Amino acid sequence: MSADTRQNGDDTGFSDAEKAAIKQRAAELRAQGGKGAAKKEREAQACLDAIEALTGSDQAIARRLHVIVTEEAPQLDQKTWYGFPSYARDGRVVVFYQPASKFDTRYGTVGFQEDSRLDDGAMWPTSFAVLEVTDDVERQLRDLVRRAAD
């Protein structure tokens, strides 16, 4: 049992940050009601709002990833997923940015879900720690996003 679970007198096994993420995801699902263009517009705005709510390097990385995805894979829909800026195909998240600030970690990650198409043999990475988006990092992210979205 984690320290913050014990402090809360709660035996669910989830930290406060994890519980907040679960609640945020439930709110996202409720807000996604509706269909068509209006739903996509709300989801896209939620993605932009999530990026703008970030600070420092988290915001800089998320902004750059947003540009990369919209340029390299415009067919992916913008949305949020557990509060993370995310990009989906047919409603299923392909790529997302998990900010360091979300769970108080040392670095943010660009992650790829199982619907991404990065398969490479018997093993391949599905998330990448990103401290800043240099030219080399941007080239790698562009390649990963293109491959994931194909």
VEXVEXLUM-39754 format. One record per residue: residue in three letters; z, x, y of N, C-alpha, C in turn. Coordinates in steps of 0.1 Angstrom, whole numbers, plus 5000, padded with zeros to 4 digits. Example, Ala and Ser with C-alpha at 12.3 -4.5 7.8 and 13.67 -1.06 7.14 Angstrom:
Ala507851324943507851234955507851324967 Ser507151284978507151374989507951295000 
END
This chain:
Met500050094988500050005000500050095012 Ser499150065022499050145034500350135043 Ala500550225052501650225061501650095070 Asp500450065075500349955084500449825077 Thr500149815064500349695056501849675054 Arg502549785051504049775050504649735063 Gln504249785074504749755087504649605090 Asn503549545086503249405089504049315079 Gly504649365069505349285059504249205051 Asp503149255049501949185044501549255031 Asp501349185021500949255008499449225004 Thr498649195014497249175011496449305007 Gly497049415012496349545010495349575021 Phe495149495030494249515041494949565053 Ser494449665060495049715073494749615084 Asp495349625095495149535106493649545111 Ala493049665111491649685115490749615105 Glu491049625092490249555082490349405083 Lys491549355086491749205087490949165100 Ala490949245110490249205123488749205120 Ala488249295112486849295109486449175100 Ile487249135091487049015083486948895092 Lys487848885101487848765110486648765119 Gln486248885123485048905132483848855124 Arg483748895112482548855103482548705101 Ala483648645099483748495098483248435111 Ala483648485122483248425135481748445137 Glu481148555132479748585133478948475125 Leu479448455113478848355104478848215110 Arg479948175116480048045123479048045134 Ala478948145142478048155154476548155150 Gln476248195138474848205134474148075130 Gly474847965132474347835129473047815136 Gly472247715132470947685138469847755131 Lys468647745137467447795130466547865140 Gly465547935135464447975143464748075154 Ala463948055165463948145176465348145183 Ala465948035185467148025192468248105184 Lys468248095171469248175163468948325164 Lys467748365164467348505165467748555179 Glu467548475189467948515202469448535203 Arg470248445198471648455198472148585191 Glu471548605179471948725171471548855178 Ala470348855184469948975192470849005203 Gln471248895210472148915222473548965217 Ala473948915205475248955200475149105197 Cys474049155192473849295188473949375201 Leu473249335212473249405225474749405230 Asp475349285229476749275234477649375227 Ala477449385214478349475206478149615210 Ile476849655213476549795218477249815231 Glu477049725240477649735254479149735254 Ala479849675244481249675243481849815238 Leu480949895233481350035229481550125241 Thr482150235239482350335249481950475244 Gly481850565254481650705251480450735241 Ser480750825232479650865222479250745213 Asp480150655210479850545202478750465208 Gln478850435221477850355228476550435230 Ala476650565232475450645234474650645221 Ile475350665209474650665196474050525193 Ala474850425195474450285192473150255201 Arg473250285213472050265222470850335217 Arg470950455213469850535209469350475195 Leu470250445186469850385173469050255176 His469550175185468850055189467350075193 Val467150175201465850215206465050255194 Ile465550345185464850395174464450275164 Val465350185162465050075153463949985159 Thr464149955172463149865178461749925179 Glu461650065179460350125180459850155166 Glu460650195156460150225143460150115133 Ala460950015136460949895126461149765134 Pro460249735143460349615151460449485143 Gln460049495130460149375121461549345117 Leu462549435119463949405116464549325127 Asp465349225123466049145132467349205136 Gln467649195149468849245155469949145153 Lys471149195149472249105147473549185147 Thr474649125144475849195142476349175128 Trp477149265122477649255109479049325109 Tyr480049245107481449285109481649345123 Gly480849295133480949345146480149465149 Phe479449515139478649635141477249595145 Pro476649675154475149655157474449675144 Ser473549575141472949585128471449535129 Tyr470649565119469249525118468949485104 Ala468349365103468149295090466749255087 Arg466449245074465249195069465549065061 Asp464948955065465248835058466748795057 Gly467448825068468848795068469748895062 Arg469248995056470049095049470049225056 Val471249275060471349395068470649515060 Val469849595067469249715062469949835068 Val470149835081470749955088471749905098 Phe472849975100473849945110474550065115 Tyr475250045127476050155132477450115131 Gln478250195125479750175124480350275134 Pro480850225145481450315155482750375150 Ala483050495155484250565151485450495156 Ser485350425167486450355173486850225165 Lys485950175157486250055149487450075140 Phe487550185133488550215124489350345127 Asp489150395140489750515144489450635135 Thr488150655133487750765125487250875134 Arg486950995128486551115135485151105140 Tyr484251025133482851015137482350875133 Gly481350835141480650705137479650735126 Thr479150625120478150645109476950555111 Val475850605108474650515106474550485092 Gly474650365088474650325074473450245070 Phe473150255057471950175051472550095040 Gln472249965040472649875029471649885017 Glu472049815007471149824994469749774996 Asp469549685006468149645009467249745016 Ser467849855020467049965026466350025014 Arg465250085018464450145007464450295007 Leu465650345006465850495007465950554993 Asp465850474982465950524969465250654967 Asp465950754961465350884958465950944946 Gly465450904934465950954921467250884917 Ala468150954911469350894906470550884916 Met470350954928471350954938470750984952 Trp471350914962470850934976471950894985 Pro472050944997473050905007472750775013 Thr473750695016473650565023474250555036 Ser474950665040475550665054475550815059 Phe475450825072475350955078476250965090 Ala477151065090477951085102477151135113 Val477351075125476551115137477551135148 Leu477551265153478351295165477651285178 Glu476351305177475451285189474051275184 Val473151225192471751205189470951315196 Thr470851435189470051545194468551515190 Asp467651595194466251575190466051575175 Asp466751675169466651685154467251555147 Val468351515152469051395146468151275148 Glu467551265160466651145163465451155153 Arg464851265151463751275142464151225128 Gln465351275123465851235110466051085110 Leu466751025120466950885120465750805120 Arg464750845128463450775129462850765115 Asp462850885108462250885094463050795085 Leu464350795085465250715077464950565079 Val464950525092464750385096463350345091 Arg462350425093460950385088460950365073 Arg461550455066461550445051462450325047 Ala463550305053464450195050463850055052 Ala462950055062462449925066461149885059 Asp460449985053459249955046459349855036 
END
